Amino acid sequence: MSSHKHASSASGKVRASVHTAEHAGSYLWAITLLDTQENDVRRVLLSDDSFATSAAARDAGEAALKGMSQDH
């Protein structure tokens, strides 16, 4: 399951989504920033930490995304 957030940028609407991926027996989160007007990936951020479950990685990714959105 992915979570999605939307924001505006100078070049269009940016959609952020949180995904999880298994890596070496644990899980990481990835946040993807997609410019929907240009249909172009702006940036992908990966967690430095690993998590025991996909749900824990997703929760941490959503918290990181929320923290980033509050910074702007």
Secondary structure, DSSP 8 states (H G I E B T S, - for coil): --EEEEEEETTEEEEEEEEEEEETTEEEEEEEEEETTTTEEEEEEE-SS-BSSHHHHHHHHHHHHHHHHHH-
